[in-house]
Amino acid sequence: MPNCNNRGCNWKCCVVIGESIDDVAQSATHYGCGSWDGKAIPESEDLDPVLGRKNAKWMLSVMRSCCAIIDIQLEPGRLVRSPYYALEKELIAANNYGCVTVANRIPPFAILALPKKCGT
């Protein structure tokens, strides 16, 4: 993983992560960011191995590019927690990735915390 400290967070390639693909898509549109390929992943407690690998590969490429990540967090009231969102959070933590911003779920759109430079 490159050290993004010198370049800072790249807002030109920002992405949105969260538990609900519908909320992620709406937030990505609002913030002018990308997201996982936009396909809804079936709600399940189990991580599909193929989709899990694709999701991990995507998240690692986001971090290699020092992209800013907007995290809209857990979906309130969801009965089954998303293993894909958990995987994204684990990869972020394991790589000590600093370009993460926490935002409200939509609406209202509001960034709650600005990221530090990557790697700090």
C-alpha positions in Angstrom: 0.0 0.0 0.0 1.5 3.4 -1.0 2.0 6.0 1.7 -0.4 8.7 0.7 1.0 11.1 3.2 2.8 13.2 0.7 -0.1 13.5 -1.7 -3.0 13.6 0.7 -6.4 12.3 0.0 -7.6 12.2 -3.6 -11.1 13.7 -3.7 -11.2 13.3 -7.5 -11.6 9.5 -7.0 -13.7 9.5 -3.9 -16.0 6.6 -3.1 -18.9 6.0 -0.7 -19.2 2.8 1.4 -22.0 1.8 3.7 -24.4 -1.1 4.5 -27.3 -0.3 2.1 -26.4 -0.2 -1.6 -29.5 2.1 -2.2 -28.2 4.7 0.4 -24.7 4.3 -0.9 -25.8 5.0 -4.5 -27.8 8.1 -3.4 -24.9 9.4 -1.3 -22.4 8.8 -4.1 -24.6 10.8 -6.5 -24.9 13.6 -4.0 -21.2 13.8 -3.2 -20.1 13.2 -6.8 -18.3 10.0 -5.9 -18.2 6.5 -7.1 -19.2 3.3 -5.2 -19.0 -0.5 -5.5 -20.3 -1.4 -9.0 -23.8 -0.5 -8.0 -25.2 -4.0 -8.0 -27.2 -4.9 -5.0 -25.6 -7.8 -3.0 -28.2 -10.2 -1.6 -28.7 -9.7 2.1 -27.0 -12.6 3.9 -24.9 -13.2 6.9 -22.5 -15.2 4.7 -19.8 -13.7 2.5 -19.9 -15.1 -1.1 -16.3 -16.0 -1.9 -16.3 -14.7 -5.4 -18.1 -11.4 -4.5 -15.9 -11.1 -1.4 -12.7 -11.3 -3.5 -14.0 -8.8 -6.0 -15.1 -6.4 -3.2 -11.7 -6.7 -1.5 -9.9 -6.2 -4.8 -11.9 -3.0 -5.4 -11.4 -1.7 -1.9 -7.6 -2.3 -2.1 -7.5 -0.4 -5.5 -9.3 2.5 -3.9 -6.8 2.7 -1.2 -3.8 2.2 -3.5 -5.0 5.3 -5.4 -5.3 7.3 -2.1 -9.0 7.9 -2.9 -11.1 9.6 -0.2 -13.7 7.3 1.3 -17.0 8.6 2.6 -18.4 6.1 5.1 -22.2 6.4 5.7 -22.0 3.6 8.2 -24.5 1.0 9.3 -28.1 0.9 8.1 -30.4 1.5 11.1 -32.8 -1.3 11.8 -31.1 -3.8 9.5 -31.6 -7.3 10.8 -28.7 -8.9 9.0 -25.4 -7.0 9.0 -23.5 -6.8 5.7 -20.4 -9.0 5.6 -19.2 -7.0 2.6 -19.4 -3.7 4.5 -17.6 -5.5 7.4 -14.9 -6.6 4.9 -14.4 -3.1 3.6 -14.1 -1.8 7.2 -11.6 -4.6 8.1 -9.4 -3.7 5.1 -9.4 0.0 6.0 -8.4 -0.8 9.6 -5.8 -3.4 8.6 -4.1 -0.9 6.3 -4.4 2.0 8.7 -6.0 4.0 5.9 -6.5 7.6 6.9 -8.5 9.0 4.0 -11.9 8.1 5.5 -14.6 10.6 6.2 -17.8 9.8 8.2 -21.0 11.2 6.8 -24.7 11.1 7.7 -26.9 8.7 5.9 -29.1 10.5 3.4 -30.9 12.8 4.1 -29.5 15.0 5.4 -26.2 15.0 3.6 -23.6 16.2 6.0 -20.0 15.3 6.4 -19.3 14.8 10.1 -15.5 14.6 10.1 -12.9 15.6 7.6 -10.1 13.0 6.9 -6.6 13.5 7.9 -3.9 13.0 5.2 -3.6 9.4 4.2 -1.3 7.4 6.4 -1.7 9.7 9.5 
